[in-house]
Amino acid sequence: MKRSSLVLRRIFLLMFIATFIFPLARGKNMAPAVSKMSKQFNIELVVRTINNFKNQEDVAAFFDVAKKAGVAAVHINVKQDEDDERPSGEVYYNSKIAPVAAGYEKFDALAASIKEGHERGIAVYAWMPQFHDQAALRAHPGWQMMASEKGASKPYKGKTSIEYFVNPIDPEVQEYELSLIMEVVKNYNVDGISLDWLRYDDINMDTGPYTRNLARKEIDVDPLDINFSKQSAVVDRWSAWRAQKIGTYVKKVRLSIKQVRPDIRLTAFLLPPEFVEVGQNLALFSSDLDEVHPMAYFKDWDFPPDWVSGKLMNDIVRKRSASKAIIPTLDGTGTMDQNVHILSGIQKKFPGVKSIAWFSAVYWEPAQIAFIKRIHDTAEKKAIAR
């Protein structure tokens, strides 16, 4: 009995030390231990520079809010994506290759973001759209995407609004876009590169002289002879060939980065599988990515919330290499219940997913970031309760 009492006393003493002494010894600067019960996704934010950062103070204020919300990574738009506030292709860093956006000649938004993000323990990715590039097109008119219209090759200018696409197949275009990526990789301590607009805009392009000659040589097809109004074997051959060219370009990007900064992560924002006409086939370049960010804007495309954890995620899982991280990218629209339902569905069906990214086309209001944090907190509570 005495031996048993001594053993019990030692056990109680060890429990006391573990409960009260060890936490104090960690010190206030140590990160708190993560509960094994935690099932919360990491939060990533996708930021359009033109709408959010005009100076260092803007950047610091944003990252303060991001830190408070527990954001793990931020994708900073360092090359303009759309043609709204500024022409696509202009940049927000100190480039010697591409034109710097007006108002940013003396403010390097990428350098500021890396400084403020890293000081707060937040990873910073350079978000770099590729083939939607007005700045490149204006400097090199011969790079413009050409489209087949009634058997003739015409400069592509968009469907419902003016668009500025350059030809993804043209080696000069590829070298230019790659040179911007490598400029960032060599000069900035980014944690990752996020590719975007890695595509064509429709099935009937490109039909410029270079592409036509190459297609005739490699697949015995002249795109101007194709009837794009109906599905056929030749359309399938053309589609596969175009997608393969995108895949080859991604491999070139991967190898170029690896030679200089093998630690940098490479990801891509991709349209969902319904957009078959744009020539994106993840299966052809998943092995060259570390992550993949499928766009999951369900309201934008009139899909039900279940589409995200259903068709979209199933397609990505089927096409990606097994080791690649999937980070679904939502846009914050929809109700709290809808977004919690989406996150809960992903947690239940795809337990390997660890992060969710959120995109905003406008200014990131602190209240919107707080709303996203509440979505994650609520989804976590539901997961623990299951």
Sine and cosine of phi, psi and omega as CSV:
sin_phi,cos_phi,sin_psi,cos_psi,sin_omega,cos_omega
0.00,0.00,-0.68,0.73,0.00,-1.00
-0.88,0.47,-0.67,0.74,0.02,-1.00
-0.88,0.48,-0.66,0.76,0.01,-1.00
-0.90,0.43,-0.64,0.77,0.01,-1.00
-0.90,0.44,-0.64,0.76,0.01,-1.00
-0.90,0.43,-0.67,0.75,0.03,-1.00
-0.88,0.47,-0.69,0.72,0.00,-1.00
-0.89,0.46,-0.65,0.76,0.01,-1.00
-0.88,0.48,-0.68,0.74,0.01,-1.00
-0.89,0.45,-0.64,0.77,0.02,-1.00
-0.89,0.46,-0.72,0.70,0.00,-1.00
-0.89,0.45,-0.61,0.79,0.01,-1.00
-0.90,0.43,-0.69,0.72,0.02,-1.00
-0.90,0.45,-0.63,0.78,0.03,-1.00
-0.90,0.43,-0.62,0.78,0.02,-1.00
-0.89,0.45,-0.71,0.70,-0.01,-1.00
-0.88,0.47,-0.71,0.71,-0.03,-1.00
-0.90,0.44,-0.57,0.82,-0.08,-1.00
-0.98,0.17,-0.65,0.76,-0.17,-0.99
-0.92,-0.38,-0.57,0.82,-0.11,-0.99
-0.99,0.11,-0.74,0.67,-0.06,-1.00
-0.85,0.53,-0.70,0.71,0.01,-1.00
-0.87,0.50,-0.60,0.80,0.03,-1.00
-0.93,0.36,-0.59,0.81,-0.03,-1.00
-0.92,0.39,-0.39,0.92,-0.01,-1.00
-0.90,0.44,-0.54,0.84,0.00,-1.00
1.00,0.07,0.38,-0.92,-0.10,-0.99
-0.95,0.30,-0.29,0.96,-0.03,-1.00
-1.00,0.00,-0.11,0.99,0.01,-1.00
-0.99,0.12,0.57,-0.82,0.05,-1.00
-0.93,0.37,0.63,-0.78,0.02,-1.00
-0.91,0.42,0.51,-0.86,0.03,-1.00
-0.90,0.44,0.64,-0.77,0.00,-1.00
-1.00,0.07,0.79,-0.62,0.00,-1.00
-0.91,0.42,0.68,-0.73,0.05,-1.00
-0.91,0.41,-0.30,0.95,0.01,-1.00
-0.99,0.16,-0.22,0.98,-0.08,-1.00
-0.90,0.44,0.77,-0.64,0.04,-1.00
-0.78,-0.63,0.48,0.88,-0.06,-1.00
-1.00,0.07,0.66,-0.75,0.09,-1.00
-0.95,0.32,0.52,-0.85,0.24,-0.97
-0.91,0.41,0.51,-0.86,0.02,-1.00
-0.96,-0.27,0.76,-0.65,0.15,-0.99
-0.87,-0.50,0.58,-0.81,0.04,-1.00
-0.87,-0.50,0.64,-0.77,0.03,-1.00
-0.94,-0.33,0.85,-0.53,-0.22,-0.98
-0.87,-0.49,0.82,-0.58,0.14,-0.99
-1.00,0.08,0.90,-0.43,-0.10,-0.99
-0.85,0.53,-0.70,0.71,-0.09,-1.00
-0.85,0.52,-0.49,0.87,-0.04,-1.00
-1.00,-0.04,-0.20,0.98,-0.17,-0.99
-0.82,-0.57,-0.58,0.81,-0.15,-0.99
-0.86,-0.52,0.93,-0.38,0.10,-0.99
-0.93,-0.36,-0.28,0.96,-0.02,-1.00
-0.33,-0.94,0.07,-1.00,-0.03,-1.00
-0.87,0.49,-0.59,0.81,-0.02,-1.00
-0.90,0.45,-0.64,0.77,0.05,-1.00
-0.87,0.50,-0.69,0.73,-0.04,-1.00
-0.91,0.42,-0.73,0.69,-0.01,-1.00
-0.88,0.48,-0.68,0.73,-0.01,-1.00
-0.90,0.44,-0.66,0.75,0.02,-1.00
-0.88,0.47,-0.73,0.68,-0.05,-1.00
-0.94,0.35,-0.44,0.90,0.13,-0.99
-0.89,0.46,-0.72,0.69,0.02,-1.00
-0.91,0.42,-0.67,0.74,0.00,-1.00
-0.88,0.47,-0.68,0.73,0.02,-1.00
-0.88,0.48,-0.70,0.72,0.00,-1.00
-0.87,0.50,-0.56,0.83,-0.01,-1.00
-1.00,0.09,-0.03,1.00,0.02,-1.00
0.98,0.21,0.43,0.90,-0.01,-1.00
-0.91,0.41,0.71,-0.70,-0.04,-1.00
-1.00,-0.08,-0.54,0.84,-0.07,-1.00
-0.51,-0.86,0.52,-0.86,0.03,-1.00
-0.77,-0.64,0.73,-0.69,0.06,-1.00
-0.98,-0.21,0.94,-0.33,-0.07,-1.00
-1.00,-0.07,0.80,-0.60,0.03,-1.00
-0.95,0.30,0.98,-0.20,-0.03,-1.00
-0.99,-0.15,-0.08,1.00,0.04,-1.00
-0.64,-0.77,0.88,-0.48,-0.14,-0.99
-0.80,0.60,0.73,-0.69,-0.08,-1.00
-1.00,-0.03,-0.78,0.62,-0.05,-1.00
-0.99,-0.16,0.03,-1.00,0.02,-1.00
-0.92,-0.40,0.68,0.73,-0.01,-1.00
-1.00,-0.09,-0.99,0.13,-0.03,-1.00
-0.94,0.35,-0.62,0.79,0.02,-1.00
-0.67,-0.74,0.38,-0.93,0.05,-1.00
-0.89,0.45,0.65,-0.76,0.08,-1.00
-0.86,0.52,0.56,-0.83,0.02,-1.00
0.99,-0.11,-0.34,0.94,0.12,-0.99
-0.94,0.34,0.44,-0.90,-0.13,-0.99
-0.87,-0.49,0.30,-0.95,-0.05,-1.00
-0.88,-0.48,0.55,0.83,0.08,-1.00
-0.61,-0.79,0.09,-1.00,-0.07,-1.00
-0.98,0.18,1.00,0.07,-0.06,-1.00
-0.99,-0.17,0.59,-0.81,0.13,-0.99
-0.98,-0.21,0.09,1.00,-0.08,-1.00
-0.90,-0.43,-0.81,0.59,-0.06,-1.00
-0.99,-0.15,0.42,-0.91,0.05,-1.00
-0.92,0.39,0.71,-0.70,0.05,-1.00
-0.99,0.15,0.69,-0.72,-0.02,-1.00
-0.87,0.49,0.61,-0.79,0.01,-1.00
-0.84,0.54,0.71,-0.70,-0.03,-1.00
1.00,-0.07,-0.14,0.99,-0.02,-1.00
-0.89,-0.45,0.21,0.98,-0.03,-1.00
-0.88,0.48,-0.54,0.84,-0.03,-1.00
-0.91,-0.41,0.11,0.99,0.02,-1.00
-0.79,-0.61,0.94,-0.34,0.00,-1.00
-1.00,0.03,0.99,-0.13,-0.08,-1.00
-0.91,0.41,-0.52,0.85,0.01,-1.00
-0.94,0.35,-0.73,0.68,0.02,-1.00
-0.86,0.50,-0.67,0.74,0.01,-1.00
-0.90,0.44,-0.65,0.76,-0.02,-1.00
-0.92,0.39,-0.66,0.76,0.02,-1.00
-0.89,0.46,-0.71,0.71,0.00,-1.00
-0.87,0.49,-0.81,0.59,-0.07,-1.00
-0.93,0.36,-0.62,0.78,0.01,-1.00
-0.92,0.40,-0.76,0.65,-0.05,-1.00
-0.92,0.40,-0.55,0.83,0.05,-1.00
-0.89,0.46,-0.42,0.91,-0.02,-1.00
-0.97,-0.26,0.15,0.99,0.04,-1.00
0.97,0.25,0.41,0.91,-0.02,-1.00
-0.96,-0.29,0.77,-0.64,0.04,-1.00
-0.95,0.32,0.58,-0.82,-0.02,-1.00
-0.84,-0.55,0.86,-0.51,0.06,-1.00
-0.97,-0.26,0.60,-0.80,0.11,-0.99
-1.00,-0.01,0.93,-0.37,0.01,-1.00
-1.00,0.08,0.91,-0.42,-0.15,-0.99
-0.80,-0.61,1.00,-0.04,0.12,-0.99
-0.84,0.55,0.53,-0.85,-0.12,-0.99
-0.96,-0.27,-0.97,0.23,-0.26,-0.97
-0.99,-0.13,0.18,0.98,0.18,-0.98
-0.97,-0.24,0.99,-0.13,-0.29,-0.96
-0.47,-0.88,1.00,0.03,0.00,-1.00
-0.91,0.41,-0.62,0.79,-0.03,-1.00
-0.87,0.49,-0.69,0.72,0.02,-1.00
-0.92,0.39,-0.64,0.76,-0.02,-1.00
-0.90,0.44,-0.66,0.75,-0.01,-1.00
-0.93,0.36,-0.54,0.84,0.04,-1.00
-0.98,0.22,-0.47,0.88,-0.05,-1.00
-0.69,-0.72,0.98,0.18,-0.05,-1.00
-0.82,0.57,-0.48,0.88,0.00,-1.00
-0.93,0.36,-0.19,0.98,0.02,-1.00
-1.00,0.07,-0.10,0.99,-0.11,-0.99
-0.87,0.50,0.65,-0.76,0.09,-1.00
-0.89,0.46,0.71,-0.71,0.03,-1.00
-0.92,-0.39,0.59,-0.81,-0.05,-1.00
-0.80,-0.60,0.51,-0.86,0.05,-1.00
-0.99,0.17,0.84,-0.54,0.05,-1.00
-0.74,-0.67,0.95,-0.30,0.00,-1.00
0.83,0.56,0.67,0.74,0.06,-1.00
0.99,0.14,0.04,1.00,0.02,-1.00
-0.89,-0.45,0.49,-0.87,0.02,-1.00
-1.00,-0.04,0.88,-0.48,-0.06,-1.00
-0.83,-0.55,0.54,-0.84,0.09,-1.00
-0.85,0.52,0.77,-0.64,-0.02,-1.00
-0.99,0.13,0.81,-0.58,-0.06,-1.00
-0.83,-0.56,0.28,0.96,0.05,-1.00
0.97,-0.25,0.17,-0.99,-0.01,-1.00
-0.99,-0.15,-0.92,0.39,-0.02,-1.00
-0.98,-0.21,-0.25,0.97,0.04,-1.00
-0.53,-0.85,0.25,-0.97,-0.03,-1.00
-0.91,0.41,0.77,-0.63,0.06,-1.00
-0.80,-0.60,0.46,-0.89,-0.02,-1.00
-0.81,-0.59,1.00,-0.08,0.02,-1.00
-0.96,-0.29,0.62,-0.78,0.18,-0.98
-0.97,-0.26,0.32,-0.95,-0.12,-0.99
-0.98,0.21,0.92,-0.39,-0.02,-1.00
-0.90,0.43,-0.32,0.95,-0.06,-1.00
-1.00,0.07,-0.41,0.91,-0.04,-1.00
-0.91,0.41,0.85,-0.53,-0.03,-1.00
-0.88,0.47,-0.49,0.87,0.04,-1.00
-0.93,0.37,-0.63,0.78,0.07,-1.00
-0.89,0.45,-0.73,0.68,0.00,-1.00
-0.86,0.50,-0.69,0.72,-0.01,-1.00
-0.90,0.43,-0.62,0.79,0.02,-1.00
-0.90,0.43,-0.77,0.63,-0.03,-1.00
-0.89,0.45,-0.63,0.77,0.04,-1.00
-0.91,0.42,-0.58,0.81,-0.01,-1.00
-0.89,0.46,-0.56,0.83,0.04,-1.00
-0.94,0.34,-0.67,0.75,0.05,-1.00
-0.86,0.52,-0.72,0.69,-0.05,-1.00
-0.94,0.33,-0.48,0.88,0.08,-1.00
-0.88,0.47,-0.67,0.74,0.04,-1.00
-0.93,0.36,-0.71,0.70,-0.03,-1.00
-0.86,0.52,-0.65,0.76,-0.07,-1.00
-0.98,0.20,-0.46,0.89,-0.16,-0.99
-0.93,-0.38,-0.12,0.99,-0.06,-1.00
-0.72,-0.69,0.63,-0.78,-0.03,-1.00
-1.00,0.09,0.85,0.53,0.02,-1.00
-0.98,0.22,0.43,-0.90,0.04,-1.00
-1.00,0.01,-0.34,0.94,-0.02,-1.00
-0.27,-0.96,0.27,-0.96,0.12,-0.99
-0.90,-0.45,0.78,-0.62,0.00,-1.00
-0.93,-0.37,0.96,-0.29,0.02,-1.00
-0.98,0.20,0.48,-0.88,0.02,-1.00
-0.44,-0.90,0.19,-0.98,-0.04,-1.00
0.74,0.67,0.69,0.73,-0.03,-1.00
-1.00,-0.05,0.92,0.40,-0.21,-0.98
-0.17,-0.99,0.08,-1.00,0.22,-0.98
-1.00,-0.07,0.01,-1.00,0.03,-1.00
-0.95,-0.31,-0.17,0.99,0.04,-1.00
-0.23,-0.97,0.10,-1.00,-0.08,-1.00
-0.95,0.30,-0.40,0.91,-0.14,-0.99
-1.00,-0.06,0.53,0.85,0.00,-1.00
-0.50,-0.87,0.45,-0.89,0.09,1.00
-1.00,-0.03,0.50,-0.86,0.01,-1.00
-0.77,-0.64,0.44,0.90,0.06,-1.00
-0.96,0.29,0.17,-0.99,-0.07,-1.00
-0.82,0.57,-0.70,0.71,-0.03,-1.00
-0.88,0.47,-0.74,0.67,-0.04,-1.00
-0.91,0.42,-0.67,0.74,-0.01,-1.00
-0.88,0.48,-0.71,0.70,0.00,-1.00
-0.89,0.46,-0.67,0.74,-0.02,-1.00
-0.93,0.37,-0.65,0.76,0.01,-1.00
-0.91,0.41,-0.65,0.76,0.04,-1.00
-0.89,0.46,-0.62,0.78,-0.04,-1.00
-0.95,0.30,-0.68,0.73,-0.16,-0.99
-1.00,-0.03,-0.55,0.84,-0.03,-1.00
-0.77,-0.64,0.16,0.99,0.05,-1.00
0.83,0.55,0.69,0.73,0.00,-1.00
-0.72,-0.70,0.74,-0.68,0.19,-0.98
-0.97,-0.24,0.91,-0.42,-0.07,-1.00
-0.85,0.53,-0.40,0.92,0.02,-1.00
-0.96,0.28,-0.23,0.97,0.06,-1.00
-1.00,-0.04,-0.07,1.00,-0.08,-1.00
-1.00,0.08,0.68,-0.73,0.15,-0.99
-1.00,-0.01,0.98,-0.19,-0.07,-1.00
-0.99,0.16,-0.04,1.00,-0.05,-1.00
-0.98,0.18,-0.20,0.98,0.03,-1.00
-0.60,-0.80,0.45,-0.89,-0.01,-1.00
-0.95,0.31,0.62,-0.79,0.01,-1.00
-0.34,-0.94,0.15,-0.99,0.02,-1.00
-0.90,0.44,-0.60,0.80,-0.02,-1.00
-0.95,0.33,-0.58,0.81,0.08,-1.00
-0.90,0.44,-0.66,0.75,0.03,-1.00
-0.89,0.46,-0.67,0.74,0.00,-1.00
-0.90,0.43,-0.68,0.73,0.04,-1.00
-0.88,0.47,-0.71,0.71,-0.02,-1.00
-0.89,0.46,-0.70,0.71,0.00,-1.00
-0.90,0.43,-0.63,0.78,-0.01,-1.00
-0.91,0.42,-0.71,0.70,0.01,-1.00
-0.89,0.46,-0.69,0.73,-0.01,-1.00
-0.89,0.45,-0.60,0.80,0.02,-1.00
-0.90,0.44,-0.56,0.83,0.02,-1.00
-0.92,0.40,-0.62,0.79,0.08,-1.00
-0.90,0.44,-0.69,0.72,0.02,-1.00
-0.87,0.49,-0.66,0.75,0.02,-1.00
-0.90,0.44,-0.61,0.79,0.02,-1.00
-0.91,0.42,-0.68,0.74,0.01,-1.00
-0.88,0.48,-0.65,0.76,0.06,-1.00
-0.87,0.49,-0.66,0.76,0.03,-1.00
-0.88,0.48,-0.66,0.75,0.04,-1.00
-0.88,0.47,-0.74,0.67,-0.01,-1.00
-0.84,0.54,-0.75,0.66,-0.04,-1.00
-0.91,0.41,-0.62,0.79,0.00,-1.00
-0.91,0.41,-0.69,0.73,0.02,-1.00
-0.90,0.43,-0.68,0.73,-0.06,-1.00
-0.87,0.50,-0.55,0.84,-0.01,-1.00
-0.93,0.37,-0.43,0.90,-0.07,-1.00
-0.96,-0.29,-0.74,0.67,-0.05,-1.00
-0.68,-0.74,0.98,0.17,-0.04,-1.00
-0.90,0.44,-0.24,0.97,-0.01,-1.00
-0.99,0.16,-0.28,0.96,-0.05,-1.00
-0.95,0.32,0.71,-0.71,0.04,-1.00
-1.00,0.05,0.57,-0.82,0.00,-1.00
-0.86,-0.51,0.78,-0.63,0.04,-1.00
-0.69,-0.73,0.10,-1.00,0.02,-1.00
-0.53,-0.85,0.69,-0.72,0.16,-0.99
-1.00,0.10,0.83,-0.56,-0.11,-0.99
-0.83,-0.55,0.60,-0.80,0.12,-0.99
-0.94,0.33,0.39,-0.92,-0.02,-1.00
-0.95,0.32,0.21,-0.98,-0.11,-0.99
-0.89,0.46,-0.34,0.94,0.02,-1.00
-0.89,0.45,-0.40,0.92,-0.05,-1.00
-1.00,0.00,0.89,0.45,-0.08,-1.00
-0.92,0.39,-0.38,0.93,-0.11,-0.99
-0.97,0.25,-0.17,0.99,-0.13,-0.99
-1.00,-0.05,-0.09,1.00,0.12,-0.99
0.98,0.18,0.41,0.91,0.08,-1.00
-0.98,-0.17,0.86,-0.51,0.07,-1.00
-0.75,-0.67,0.99,-0.16,-0.07,-1.00
-0.82,0.58,-0.54,0.84,-0.03,-1.00
-0.86,0.51,-0.41,0.91,-0.05,-1.00
-1.00,0.10,-0.26,0.97,-0.02,-1.00
-0.63,-0.77,0.14,0.99,0.03,-1.00
-0.84,0.55,-0.60,0.80,-0.04,-1.00
-0.91,0.42,-0.29,0.96,0.00,-1.00
-0.99,-0.14,0.02,1.00,0.04,-1.00
-0.96,-0.29,0.40,-0.92,0.18,-0.98
-1.00,-0.08,-0.50,0.87,-0.04,-1.00
-0.61,-0.79,0.25,-0.97,0.14,-0.99
-0.65,-0.76,0.72,-0.70,-0.02,-1.00
-0.92,-0.39,1.00,0.06,0.05,-1.00
-0.95,0.32,0.75,-0.66,0.03,-1.00
-0.95,0.30,0.79,-0.61,-0.10,-0.99
-0.84,-0.55,0.71,0.70,-0.06,-1.00
-0.99,0.15,0.97,0.26,-0.17,-0.99
-0.88,0.48,-0.63,0.78,-0.01,-1.00
-0.95,0.31,-0.60,0.80,-0.01,-1.00
-0.86,0.52,-0.56,0.83,-0.06,-1.00
-0.95,-0.32,0.25,0.97,0.07,-1.00
0.86,0.51,0.66,0.75,0.10,-0.99
-0.97,-0.23,0.47,-0.88,0.10,-1.00
-0.95,0.32,0.39,-0.92,0.00,-1.00
-0.82,0.58,-0.57,0.82,-0.02,-1.00
-0.90,0.43,-0.30,0.96,0.03,-1.00
-0.86,0.51,-0.55,0.84,-0.06,-1.00
-0.90,0.44,-0.80,0.60,-0.01,-1.00
-1.00,0.10,0.06,1.00,0.04,-1.00
-0.96,-0.28,-0.97,-0.25,-0.11,-0.99
-0.86,0.51,-0.70,0.72,-0.05,-1.00
-0.87,0.49,-0.83,0.56,-0.05,-1.00
-0.91,0.41,-0.62,0.79,0.02,-1.00
-0.89,0.47,-0.62,0.78,0.02,-1.00
-0.92,0.40,-0.67,0.74,0.00,-1.00
-0.91,0.41,-0.70,0.72,0.01,-1.00
-0.88,0.48,-0.63,0.78,-0.01,-1.00
-0.91,0.40,-0.57,0.82,-0.12,-0.99
-0.99,-0.10,-0.39,0.92,-0.09,-1.00
-0.99,0.13,0.38,-0.92,0.13,-0.99
-0.94,0.35,0.54,-0.84,-0.18,-0.98
-0.84,0.55,-0.55,0.83,-0.10,-0.99
-1.00,0.05,-0.05,1.00,-0.10,-1.00
-0.99,0.14,0.73,-0.68,0.02,-1.00
-0.96,0.29,0.69,-0.72,0.09,-1.00
-0.97,-0.26,0.81,-0.59,-0.01,-1.00
-0.81,-0.59,1.00,0.01,0.00,-1.00
-0.83,0.55,0.63,-0.77,-0.07,-1.00
-0.89,-0.45,0.93,-0.37,0.01,-1.00
-0.98,-0.19,0.21,-0.98,-0.03,-1.00
-0.89,-0.45,0.20,0.98,0.11,-0.99
0.98,0.21,-0.03,1.00,0.08,-1.00
-0.98,0.20,0.15,-0.99,-0.05,-1.00
1.00,0.02,0.18,-0.98,-0.04,-1.00
-0.99,0.11,0.19,-0.98,0.11,-0.99
-0.84,0.55,-0.74,0.68,-0.03,-1.00
-0.87,0.49,-0.66,0.75,0.00,-1.00
-0.89,0.45,-0.71,0.71,-0.04,-1.00
-0.94,0.33,-0.62,0.79,0.08,-1.00
-0.89,0.45,-0.65,0.76,0.04,-1.00
-0.87,0.50,-0.66,0.75,0.01,-1.00
-0.90,0.43,-0.76,0.65,-0.01,-1.00
-0.89,0.45,-0.64,0.77,0.02,-1.00
-0.90,0.43,-0.63,0.78,0.03,-1.00
-0.90,0.43,-0.65,0.76,0.03,-1.00
-0.91,0.40,-0.70,0.72,0.01,-1.00
-0.86,0.51,-0.66,0.75,-0.07,-1.00
-0.95,0.30,-0.68,0.73,-0.10,-0.99
-1.00,-0.01,-0.45,0.89,-0.09,-1.00
-0.73,-0.68,0.95,0.31,-0.08,-1.00
-0.89,0.46,-0.26,0.97,0.03,-1.00
-0.97,0.25,-0.26,0.97,0.02,-1.00
-0.96,0.27,0.81,-0.59,-0.07,-1.00
-0.92,-0.38,-0.24,0.97,-0.09,-1.00
-0.66,-0.75,0.47,-0.88,0.13,-0.99
-0.80,-0.60,0.74,-0.67,0.06,-1.00
-0.98,-0.20,0.47,-0.88,-0.01,-1.00
-0.76,-0.65,0.76,-0.65,-0.04,-1.00
-0.94,-0.35,0.62,-0.79,0.16,-0.99
-0.74,-0.68,0.75,-0.67,0.01,-1.00
-0.99,0.14,-0.11,0.99,-0.05,-1.00
-0.79,-0.62,-0.36,-0.93,-0.01,-1.00
-0.93,0.38,0.70,-0.71,0.05,-1.00
-0.99,0.16,0.99,-0.11,0.06,-1.00
-0.92,0.40,0.69,-0.73,0.08,-1.00
-0.80,0.60,-0.58,0.81,0.02,-1.00
-0.90,0.43,-0.56,0.83,0.02,-1.00
-0.94,0.35,-0.64,0.77,0.05,-1.00
-0.91,0.42,-0.65,0.76,0.05,-1.00
-0.90,0.44,-0.59,0.81,0.04,-1.00
-0.89,0.46,-0.68,0.73,0.03,-1.00
-0.89,0.46,-0.66,0.75,0.05,-1.00
-0.87,0.49,-0.64,0.77,0.02,-1.00
-0.91,0.41,-0.60,0.80,0.07,-1.00
-0.85,0.52,-0.74,0.67,-0.01,-1.00
-0.90,0.44,-0.69,0.72,0.00,-1.00
-0.88,0.48,-0.68,0.73,-0.02,-1.00
-0.92,0.39,-0.66,0.75,0.03,-1.00
-0.90,0.44,-0.60,0.80,0.02,-1.00
-0.90,0.43,-0.69,0.72,0.01,-1.00
-0.87,0.49,-0.64,0.76,0.03,-1.00
-0.91,0.42,-0.63,0.78,-0.02,-1.00
-0.92,0.39,-0.66,0.75,0.00,-1.00
-0.92,0.39,-0.57,0.82,-0.02,-1.00
-0.95,0.32,-0.35,0.94,-0.06,-1.00
-0.93,0.36,0.00,0.00,0.00,0.00
